[in-house]
Amino acid sequence: MGGADSPGRLLRRSALIGGGLWVACAGYCAITVCEGRLELIELLLLFGPLLAVPGGLSMVVGQRAPGELRGEGLVVQLLLPAAFCVIVSRWLAPGIPAAALASPWLLVTALVALLGLQRIIRRGFAPLEELTVDVGLLYLPVGGGWLLLSSAGIEPMGFDATIVLLTAVHFHFAGFSAALVAGLAGRALKGDASASGKVRSFALGAYRLAAAIVILGPPLVAVGIMASPVIEVISGIALSIGMLTLAFVLVLIALAVDLLLPKLLLCIAALSLTATMALSMTYATGEYRGEELISIATMAATHGVANVLGFTFCGGLGLILLLRGREDLTQ
């Protein structure tokens, strides 16, 4: 598990390289003064394949088991090249060449979903924190599929190009990343023996609510977008409640942590998640009333940035540091 060439270590290395590539892309946009909502949304989307996905998977593959998952080695090998192909595909105008370059990422996300299925088959639907992780793995190819549609310039069901791209972003982060962070938060709660019985029971109860909504929320929001504004608002509010509960759980974990960096990162993640949910509910209310209370450009610059950098990056990194630190103590 801790070997020089372990899958987890290779994925963490991929995340570091991918993070460097993402910073380079962001720097290029800053130097060339990229303007308009599309450039920022694309940049946020790239954070998923380049950093969030390999970082999250480093806590899934090569773990304690039971046994090696079929195809996990292939996922480790293909992940970074496929993510690089995504960068090039987003550089091109929508069409067949861009879609061809996005295809390897769809293949990798499908392999990731197979890892999730294997974990469920071997282990069953319990415990809840591992099921939450597995559901995140299953959501990833949905994001990969919508990314391919966006690269191809296909607008299914009458959605415009921006909505197709935003759906890809939604399932990479509200689907995959949120579920991975929630799953890791569950692991952290279960591994914390310092809390009193009542506090621990309360925290686990809050976690169960958050995990259940994180699991069910993304498809409900997608159905609402396709069905009616009323369902969209109801599902959006439900998802917001679940995410706010998750933010509360992250604060509880942070309060029990002695290490300063994980504590700080988890607090930033909780604050970011609270802010993003307030923005989401405001946007959903505007959609229901037929008013533009917050524009898509503003949502990308506020909700998108806070969700990707504040919640996904800080929350995921904080939990990874915390859980790896506990593993080192037990070895």
C-alpha positions, 0 to 999 in steps of 0.5 A: 500500500505504501510502496514506491509504485503503489497506485495511490502514490502514482495517482497523487503524482498524477494530481501534482502534474495535473495541478501544474498543468492547470496552473499553467492553463490558468496563467495563460488565461490571465496573461492573454486576458481571457474574457467571457464566461465560457473561458472561466467555465472551461478552466473550472472544468479542466480542474476535474480531470487534471487534479480532482479526479486523480486526487480523489481516486488516490484514496480509492484504488490501492486501498485496503481492499478486498484485493485489487480491483480489475482495471485499476492499473489501467485507470492509473496509466491512462488518467493523465494522458486522457486528461491532457487530451481533454486540454487539447480538445477544449482548445479546439473548436467544437467538432469531430477532432475535439470529440475524438480527443475527448473520447479517451476521457470518457473511456477512463471515466467508464473504467472508473465507474467499473471500479465503483461497481466492483467495490459494491459487488464485493462489499455490498451497499454498506458502509454508507461512507464507502457507498457514497464514494462508489456513487461518486465513481458511478457519476463520473462517466455521466460528466465524461459523456456530457464533456464529449457532447460539448466537445462535439458541439452536440446540443441534445434535448434543445440545450444550448452549448453552455448548458451542455458544458455546465452539465459536464461540470456539474457531474464532475464536481456536484457528482463525483467530487462532492461524493468523494469528499462526503465519503472521505468525511465519513471515514474521518468521522468513523476514525475519530475516537476522541469525541464523546458518545453524544457528540459522535452520535449527533455527528454521524446522524448529520452525516447520514442525512448529508450523504443520502442527499449527496447520493440522490441530489445530482440526478434530481437536479438534472431531472428538474432542469429537464422537467420543470422549474418547480422540480428544479427548485425543490431538488436544488433546495434539497441538494443545498440542505444536504451540502449545508449539512455536509459543511456542518460535518466538516466543521465538526471534523475540523474542531476535532483535528489537532493538525493545523493545516487540515483544520484550516483547509476543512474550515475553508471548505465548509465556508466555501460550501455554505457560500456556494449553496446560498448562490445556488438557491438564489439562482434557482429562485430566479429560474423559477420566477423567470428572472435573472437574479444571478447571471451564468457568468457571475455564477461561474466567477463566484459559485464555480470558483468557490466550489472548485477551489474552496470546497473540492480542493481544500476539502479534499486535500484536508481530508486526504492529509487527515486520513493519511496522517492517521494511517501513518500513525497506525503503521 
